[in-house]
Amino acid sequence: MNVLTNRVTTNPNVMMGKPTIRGLRITVEQILRALAAGVPPEDLLEDYPELEPEDLLAVFAFAGDLVSETRVYPVAA
């Protein structure tokens, strides 16, 4: 696990248990969707002053860890 992913937390009492940034009410999903929609990272940091640049890197590290755990198994027809 990447050290940055320690910035990503889950708590069943915060945002219904979705992964958030440092326990804030800002989800990993929210950041990824904004970036995928073309919102520049600088705008996110301005819109959410509680975010730090390392938080955005942590989102990518977290997503990378999830993708690396994905396994695809062939199914016999």
C-alpha positions in Angstrom: 0.0 0.0 0.0 1.2 3.4 -0.9 2.0 5.9 2.0 -0.3 8.5 0.3 -3.3 6.2 0.6 -3.2 6.8 4.4 -4.9 10.1 3.5 -7.9 8.1 2.2 -10.1 7.0 5.1 -13.4 5.1 5.5 -15.9 5.6 8.3 -19.4 4.2 8.2 -20.6 7.4 9.8 -19.1 9.7 7.1 -20.5 9.7 3.6 -22.1 6.3 4.1 -18.7 4.6 4.5 -17.3 5.7 1.1 -13.6 6.4 0.9 -13.0 10.0 1.8 -10.0 12.3 2.0 -8.8 12.5 5.6 -12.2 12.0 7.1 -13.5 15.1 5.3 -16.9 15.0 3.6 -15.1 14.8 0.2 -15.1 11.4 -1.4 -12.5 9.8 -3.6 -15.3 9.2 -6.1 -16.2 12.9 -6.1 -12.6 13.9 -6.8 -12.1 11.3 -9.6 -15.4 12.2 -11.3 -14.5 15.9 -11.2 -11.0 15.3 -12.7 -12.5 12.9 -15.3 -15.0 15.7 -16.3 -12.0 18.0 -16.9 -11.9 20.0 -13.8 -8.3 21.1 -13.3 -6.6 20.1 -10.1 -5.9 23.7 -9.3 -9.7 24.4 -9.4 -10.4 21.6 -7.0 -7.9 22.9 -4.6 -9.4 26.3 -4.8 -13.0 25.1 -4.5 -12.1 22.9 -1.5 -9.5 24.9 0.5 -9.3 22.0 3.0 -7.7 19.8 0.3 -4.0 19.6 -0.1 -2.1 18.7 -3.3 -1.0 15.4 -1.6 -4.7 14.5 -1.2 -5.1 14.5 -5.0 -2.1 12.2 -5.3 -3.6 10.0 -2.7 -6.8 9.6 -4.7 -4.7 8.4 -7.7 -2.7 6.1 -5.5 -5.8 4.7 -3.9 -7.4 4.1 -7.3 -4.2 2.5 -8.6 -4.2 0.1 -5.6 -7.8 -0.9 -6.3 -7.1 -1.5 -10.0 -4.0 -3.6 -9.1 -6.2 -5.9 -7.0 -8.6 -6.6 -9.8 -8.3 -10.1 -11.2 -9.9 -11.4 -14.4 -10.5 -15.1 -14.7 -11.4 -16.9 -17.9 -14.7 -18.6 -18.0 -15.0 -21.8 -20.0 -17.8 -21.8 -22.5 
